[in-house]
C-alpha cells in the first residue's frame, strides 16, 4: 500500500482549457486495461520537456527530443503503457515514427507535431498496429475533464493513479495548473520509470518554457529516488495552452512569473513525492535534508548517499535504529575534506549524533519511536557552510524484490 497516498478525486482535477484527453484499451500487453492515452492540444500551445539522462534511452525519447528541437507547434501526445519500446534499435524508432504518422493523419497535422511516449517492459517490440488501431477511439472520446482517467491510463506497477491540480490568480485572471504522473520503481534522479505531464492555461512567453521545465524538474523529479535506477524512458512535459486571460508572463522573476512558477512547482513536487509514496513495496516516506554544506551540490551528494543505501533503507523498513549506517553513508558520499567532528544527525526531533559521535543524551527507544512512523525526516548538518538541499525517498522492503522478480509475468 502507498504511504499516506490515496487516489485523487477526479472532480478536484481542474480541466485546462486548450487541452483534451482521451484514454482507451489497445491490448498492448494485457487485455481489459486502459493502456493508450492521447493529449490533444489546441493550436498555439507552447510545449517543453526534459528527459532521461540514460544514454540507452528509448526510441520515443529520441523522437520527442528531435520533434521538440525542430521548434514546431506540438499538437498531440500519445502515451502507451505495457511496452517501453527501449532496447529495440532501428525497428523501435520505426514503430514510434509509425505511431506519430498514424496520429498525424487522423488529426490533419504533421508527424513532427506529435510526441510519443512509452513505458513498460524493455527490449520487446512495440505492438504498433494495436496502438494505431486504438487511436480513433481515444481521439473521439477526448475531453477536457479526463485527467483522472489519464492518470489511470499511464500506470504500470503503480498501485494508485497520481494527479494534482491547483489554481492561482495572476492579476484578475484565474490560471489553472493540472498534472499527472506515473512511476513506482526504477526511479532515480536524472529524471526519475517515470512519466509526467503538467499543463497550464497561462499565457507565457514560449522562450521561457525550456528553462522553466528544467527548473521545475530540478526541484521535484530530480530530487527523488526509490532504488537508484535511472530509467530509459523518463520524461517530464510542460504544456502552456495560452488560453487564460492573464497578461503574458515574459519574465519568471516578475510578480506574476513567480506566482505561476510557484503553482507549477507545487504540482510538480506533489506529483514527484507521490511517486516516492507509491514506491514499489514502500512502507515509509523519508525526507533527507542536508544542511551546512559548502554548496548545494555536495548537500545533494550526501543526501543521495543516504537515500540510495540499501542498508539504510532496509533499516528503515525494519524500524531498526541502526543509525550508524546513515553516518557511514555521509562519510562515503565523496566529500574528501569532510570533518566528521562537525557532523550532527537528527531523526525528526531526536538528536542522534553530535560532533561525529553518539549524542550522550540519545536513547535507543527514542530512535525506534521515530523509525516506526510512516513519515520520517533525516536531517544532517555538515558544519561546512550555509548551503542545503533535500531529497525524498522510501524504505526498501521484501515486496520490492517480489514486484520486480515477477515484473514480466
C-alpha positions as CSV (number, residue, x, y, z in Angstrom):
1,X,0.0,0.0,0.0
2,X,1.3,3.5,-0.7
3,X,2.4,5.7,2.2
4,X,-0.3,8.2,3.0
5,X,-1.4,8.4,-0.6
6,X,-4.9,7.8,-2.0
7,X,-6.3,8.0,-5.4
8,X,-7.1,11.6,-6.5
9,X,-10.7,12.8,-6.6
10,X,-11.4,13.3,-10.3
11,X,-13.7,16.2,-9.5
12,X,-10.7,18.1,-7.9
13,X,-8.7,18.0,-11.2
14,X,-9.4,21.2,-13.0
15,X,-9.7,21.0,-16.8
16,X,-7.1,23.1,-18.6
17,X,-8.6,25.0,-21.5
18,X,-6.9,24.1,-24.8
19,X,-6.2,20.5,-23.6
20,X,-8.3,17.4,-24.3
21,X,-7.5,13.9,-23.2
22,X,-8.7,10.5,-24.5
23,X,-8.0,7.1,-22.9
24,X,-8.7,3.7,-24.3
25,X,-7.8,0.0,-24.4
26,X,-5.4,-1.3,-27.0
27,X,-4.2,-4.6,-25.5
28,X,-0.6,-3.5,-25.7
29,X,0.4,-6.1,-23.1
30,X,-2.7,-7.2,-21.2
31,X,-6.3,-7.3,-22.1
32,X,-9.0,-5.2,-20.5
33,X,-6.8,-2.4,-19.2
34,X,-6.6,1.2,-20.4
35,X,-3.2,1.5,-21.9
36,X,-3.3,4.2,-24.6
37,X,-3.7,7.9,-23.7
38,X,-3.8,10.8,-26.1
39,X,-3.4,14.6,-25.3
40,X,-4.9,16.9,-28.0
41,X,-3.5,20.5,-27.8
42,X,-5.2,23.5,-29.4
43,X,-3.2,25.5,-31.9
44,X,-0.9,28.0,-30.2
45,X,0.2,25.8,-27.2
46,X,3.8,26.0,-26.1
47,X,5.5,22.7,-25.1
48,X,8.8,21.9,-23.5
49,X,10.3,18.8,-21.9
50,X,13.2,17.2,-20.1
51,X,14.1,13.6,-20.5
52,X,16.2,10.8,-19.0
53,X,20.0,11.1,-19.0
54,X,20.3,7.4,-19.5
55,X,22.4,7.1,-22.7
56,X,20.5,3.9,-23.5
57,X,17.3,5.9,-24.0
58,X,14.1,4.6,-25.5
59,X,13.0,5.3,-29.1
60,X,10.2,7.6,-28.1
61,X,12.6,9.7,-26.0
62,X,14.8,10.1,-29.0
63,X,11.9,11.2,-31.2
64,X,10.5,13.6,-28.6
65,X,13.8,15.3,-28.4
66,X,14.0,15.5,-32.2
67,X,10.5,16.9,-32.6
68,X,10.9,19.5,-29.8
69,X,14.2,20.6,-31.2
70,X,12.6,21.4,-34.5
71,X,10.7,24.1,-32.8
72,X,7.4,23.3,-34.5
73,X,4.0,23.6,-32.8
74,X,3.2,20.4,-30.9
75,X,-0.4,19.4,-31.4
76,X,-0.7,16.0,-29.7
77,X,0.9,13.4,-27.4
78,X,0.5,9.6,-27.5
79,X,1.3,7.5,-24.4
80,X,1.3,3.7,-24.2
81,X,1.9,1.5,-21.2
82,X,2.9,-2.1,-21.2
83,X,5.9,-1.7,-23.6
84,X,8.8,0.7,-23.2
85,X,10.0,0.5,-26.8
86,X,13.5,0.7,-25.4
87,X,16.4,-1.5,-26.4
88,X,14.6,-2.0,-29.7
89,X,17.1,-0.4,-32.2
90,X,16.1,0.9,-35.6
91,X,12.9,-1.2,-35.5
92,X,11.8,0.6,-32.3
93,X,12.4,4.0,-33.9
94,X,10.4,3.0,-37.0
95,X,7.5,1.8,-34.8
96,X,7.5,5.1,-32.8
97,X,7.6,7.1,-36.0
98,X,4.7,5.0,-37.3
99,X,2.6,5.9,-34.2
100,X,3.3,9.6,-34.9
101,X,2.4,9.2,-38.5
102,X,-0.9,7.5,-37.7
103,X,-1.8,10.2,-35.2
104,X,-0.9,13.0,-37.5
105,X,-3.0,11.6,-40.3
106,X,-6.0,11.4,-38.0
107,X,-5.6,14.9,-36.8
108,X,-4.5,16.5,-40.1
109,X,-1.2,17.8,-38.8
110,X,2.5,17.0,-39.5
111,X,4.1,13.9,-37.9
112,X,6.7,16.2,-36.3
113,X,3.9,17.8,-34.3
114,X,3.3,14.6,-32.4
115,X,5.2,13.5,-29.3
116,X,5.2,9.7,-28.5
117,X,5.8,8.2,-25.0
118,X,6.1,4.6,-23.9
119,X,6.5,2.8,-20.6
120,X,6.7,-0.8,-19.6
121,X,8.9,-3.8,-20.4
122,X,12.3,-3.1,-22.1
123,X,13.6,-5.0,-25.2
124,X,10.2,-6.0,-26.6
125,X,8.9,-5.0,-29.9
126,X,6.2,-2.3,-29.7
127,X,2.8,-3.6,-31.0
128,X,2.3,-0.5,-33.1
129,X,-0.7,-2.0,-35.0
130,X,-2.7,-2.3,-31.8
131,X,-1.8,1.2,-30.7
132,X,-2.7,2.8,-34.0
133,X,-6.0,0.8,-34.2
134,X,-7.0,2.3,-30.9
135,X,-6.2,5.9,-31.7
136,X,-9.5,6.8,-33.4
137,X,-11.5,5.8,-30.3
138,X,-9.1,7.7,-28.0
139,X,-9.3,10.8,-30.1
140,X,-13.1,10.5,-30.5
141,X,-13.6,10.3,-26.7
142,X,-11.1,13.1,-25.8
143,X,-12.5,15.7,-23.4
144,X,-11.1,18.4,-21.1
145,X,-12.1,16.7,-17.8
146,X,-10.4,13.4,-18.5
147,X,-7.3,13.9,-16.2
148,X,-8.4,11.2,-13.8
149,X,-8.8,8.6,-16.5
150,X,-5.4,9.7,-17.9
151,X,-3.7,9.2,-14.6
152,X,-5.0,5.6,-14.5
153,X,-4.2,5.0,-18.2
154,X,-0.5,5.7,-17.8
155,X,0.1,3.4,-14.8
156,X,2.4,0.3,-14.8
157,X,3.4,-1.0,-11.4
158,X,1.7,2.0,-9.7
159,X,-0.9,1.0,-7.1
160,X,-2.8,4.3,-7.3
161,X,-3.1,7.0,-10.0
162,X,-1.2,10.2,-9.4
163,X,-2.7,13.6,-10.2
164,X,-2.7,17.1,-8.8
165,X,-4.4,20.4,-9.6
166,X,-4.3,24.0,-8.4
167,X,-5.3,27.4,-9.4
168,X,-3.7,30.8,-8.9
169,X,-4.7,34.4,-9.6
170,X,-2.5,36.4,-11.9
171,X,-4.0,39.8,-11.6
172,X,-7.6,39.4,-12.3
173,X,-7.1,36.2,-14.3
174,X,-7.6,32.8,-12.7
175,X,-5.0,30.4,-14.1
176,X,-5.1,26.6,-13.8
177,X,-2.3,24.0,-13.4
178,X,-3.1,20.3,-13.6
179,X,-0.8,17.3,-13.9
180,X,-0.4,13.6,-13.8
181,X,2.5,11.2,-13.2
182,X,3.3,7.5,-13.2
183,X,6.2,5.8,-11.5
184,X,6.8,3.4,-8.7
185,X,10.1,1.7,-9.4
186,X,13.3,2.2,-11.5
187,X,13.3,5.7,-10.0
188,X,16.4,7.8,-9.6
189,X,17.3,11.4,-10.4
190,X,18.4,12.5,-13.8
191,X,14.7,12.2,-14.5
192,X,13.4,9.9,-12.1
193,X,10.4,4.6,-14.7
194,X,8.5,7.9,-14.6
195,X,6.3,9.9,-16.9
196,X,4.7,13.2,-16.0
197,X,2.6,15.7,-17.9
198,X,1.7,19.1,-16.4
199,X,-0.4,21.7,-18.3
200,X,-1.5,25.2,-17.6
201,X,-3.7,27.6,-19.5
202,X,-1.4,30.5,-18.5
203,X,-0.1,32.8,-21.2
204,X,3.6,32.6,-21.0
205,X,6.3,33.6,-23.5
206,X,7.4,30.4,-25.3
207,X,11.0,31.2,-25.0
208,X,10.7,30.8,-21.2
209,X,9.4,27.2,-21.4
210,X,12.7,25.3,-21.8
211,X,14.3,27.0,-18.8
212,X,11.1,26.7,-16.7
213,X,10.7,23.0,-17.3
214,X,14.3,22.3,-16.3
215,X,14.0,24.4,-13.2
216,X,10.8,22.6,-12.2
217,X,12.3,19.2,-12.8
218,X,15.4,20.1,-10.8
219,X,13.3,20.9,-7.7
220,X,10.9,18.0,-8.0
221,X,11.5,14.9,-10.1
222,X,15.3,15.3,-9.8
223,X,15.0,15.2,-6.0
224,X,13.5,11.7,-5.7
225,X,14.9,8.2,-5.6
226,X,13.4,4.8,-4.9
227,X,16.0,2.4,-6.0
228,X,18.8,4.3,-7.6
229,X,18.0,3.1,-11.2
230,X,17.7,5.7,-13.9
231,X,15.1,4.6,-16.5
232,X,15.4,4.5,-20.3
233,X,12.1,6.4,-20.7
234,X,11.8,9.1,-18.1
235,X,10.0,12.2,-19.5
236,X,8.5,15.4,-17.9
237,X,6.5,17.5,-20.3
238,X,5.2,21.0,-19.6
239,X,2.3,22.5,-21.7
240,X,1.1,26.1,-21.7
241,X,-2.1,26.3,-23.7
242,X,-2.1,30.2,-23.6
243,X,-5.9,30.2,-23.2
244,X,-6.1,32.2,-19.9
245,X,-6.7,35.9,-19.9
246,X,-3.6,36.9,-17.9
247,X,-1.2,39.4,-19.2
248,X,1.5,37.2,-20.8
249,X,4.3,36.3,-18.5
250,X,7.6,37.4,-20.1
251,X,9.9,37.1,-17.0
252,X,9.9,34.4,-14.3
253,X,11.3,37.0,-11.9
254,X,8.3,39.2,-12.3
255,X,5.5,39.1,-9.7
256,X,3.2,37.0,-12.0
257,X,6.1,34.9,-13.1
258,X,7.0,34.0,-9.5
259,X,3.3,33.2,-8.7
260,X,3.0,31.0,-11.8
261,X,6.3,29.2,-11.1
262,X,5.2,28.6,-7.5
263,X,1.9,27.0,-8.6
264,X,3.7,24.8,-11.2
265,X,6.3,23.7,-8.6
266,X,3.6,22.9,-6.1
267,X,2.0,20.5,-8.6
268,X,5.4,19.0,-9.8
269,X,6.6,18.4,-6.2
270,X,3.3,16.8,-5.1
271,X,3.5,14.5,-8.2
272,X,7.1,13.6,-7.6
273,X,6.5,12.9,-3.9
274,X,3.5,10.8,-4.8
275,X,5.9,8.6,-6.9
276,X,8.0,8.0,-3.8
277,X,5.0,7.4,-1.6
278,X,3.9,4.7,-4.1
279,X,7.4,3.2,-4.4
280,X,7.3,-0.5,-5.1
281,X,6.8,-2.1,-1.7
282,X,7.3,1.2,0.2
283,X,6.1,1.4,3.7
284,X,7.7,4.7,4.7
285,X,8.2,8.1,3.1
286,X,11.6,9.6,4.1
287,X,12.8,13.2,3.7
288,X,16.6,13.5,3.7
289,X,17.6,17.1,4.4
290,X,21.3,18.0,4.4
291,X,22.3,21.4,5.8
292,X,25.5,23.3,6.3
293,X,27.3,22.4,3.1
294,X,29.7,24.5,1.1
295,X,27.4,24.0,-1.9
296,X,24.0,22.6,-2.7
297,X,25.8,20.0,-4.9
298,X,27.7,18.5,-2.0
299,X,24.5,18.5,0.1
300,X,22.8,16.5,-2.7
301,X,25.8,14.2,-2.8
302,X,25.3,13.3,0.9
303,X,21.5,13.2,0.6
304,X,21.7,10.7,-2.2
305,X,24.3,8.6,-0.5
306,X,21.9,8.1,2.4
307,X,18.8,7.7,0.2
308,X,20.4,5.1,-2.1
309,X,22.0,3.0,0.7
310,X,20.3,-0.5,0.8
311,X,21.5,-0.8,4.4
312,X,19.9,2.5,5.4
313,X,16.7,1.7,3.5
314,X,16.3,-1.8,4.9
315,X,16.9,-0.5,8.4
316,X,14.0,1.9,8.0
317,X,11.8,-0.9,6.7
318,X,12.6,-2.9,9.9
319,X,12.1,0.2,12.1
320,X,15.6,-0.6,13.4
321,X,17.5,2.5,14.6
322,X,20.8,1.2,13.3
323,X,21.7,4.8,12.6
324,X,25.5,4.3,12.2
325,X,24.5,3.3,8.7
326,X,23.5,6.9,8.0
327,X,26.8,8.2,9.3
328,X,28.7,5.7,7.2
329,X,26.8,6.9,4.1
330,X,27.6,10.5,4.9
331,X,31.3,9.5,5.1
332,X,31.5,7.7,1.8
333,X,29.4,10.3,-0.1
334,X,32.5,11.8,-1.7
335,X,33.4,14.9,0.2
336,X,37.1,14.4,0.6
337,X,37.8,17.1,3.1
338,X,34.7,16.3,5.3
339,X,35.4,16.9,9.0
340,X,33.5,14.1,10.9
341,X,33.7,16.0,14.2
342,X,31.4,18.7,12.8
343,X,28.6,16.2,11.8
344,X,25.3,16.4,13.6
345,X,22.5,13.9,12.9
346,X,18.8,14.2,13.7
347,X,15.9,11.8,13.2
348,X,12.9,14.1,13.3
349,X,13.1,15.7,16.8
350,X,15.7,13.2,18.1
351,X,19.3,14.4,18.2
352,X,21.2,11.2,17.4
353,X,24.8,12.1,16.8
354,X,26.9,15.2,17.7
355,X,30.4,16.1,16.8
356,X,30.6,12.9,14.7
357,X,29.7,10.5,17.6
358,X,26.7,9.3,19.5
359,X,24.9,12.1,21.4
360,X,25.2,11.3,25.1
361,X,21.5,12.0,25.6
362,X,20.4,9.8,22.7
363,X,18.2,6.9,23.7
364,X,17.6,3.9,21.5
365,X,13.9,3.9,22.3
366,X,13.6,7.5,21.0
367,X,15.2,6.5,17.7
368,X,12.9,3.5,17.4
369,X,9.8,5.6,18.2
370,X,10.7,7.7,15.1
371,X,11.6,4.8,12.9
372,X,8.2,3.2,13.5
373,X,6.5,6.3,11.9
374,X,5.3,6.2,8.3
375,X,6.9,9.6,7.6
376,X,10.4,10.4,8.8
377,X,12.8,13.2,8.3
378,X,16.6,12.6,8.4
379,X,18.5,15.8,9.0
380,X,22.3,16.0,8.6
381,X,24.3,19.1,9.4
382,X,27.8,19.1,7.8
383,X,29.2,22.2,9.5
384,X,30.9,23.5,6.4
385,X,28.8,26.4,5.1
386,X,25.3,27.6,4.6
387,X,24.1,25.6,1.6
388,X,21.3,23.0,2.0
389,X,19.2,20.6,-0.1
390,X,16.5,17.9,0.2
391,X,15.8,14.6,-1.4
392,X,12.7,12.4,-0.9
393,X,13.0,8.6,-0.8
394,X,11.4,5.5,0.8
395,X,12.4,2.3,2.5
396,X,13.3,-1.0,0.8
397,X,11.1,-3.9,1.6
398,X,10.6,-7.6,0.7
399,X,7.8,-6.6,-1.5
400,X,10.1,-4.6,-3.7
401,X,12.0,-7.8,-4.6
402,X,8.8,-9.6,-5.2
403,X,7.3,-7.0,-7.5
404,X,10.5,-6.8,-9.6
405,X,11.1,-10.5,-9.7
406,X,7.6,-11.0,-11.1
407,X,7.5,-7.9,-13.3
408,X,7.3,-9.7,-16.7
409,X,4.9,-12.4,-15.6
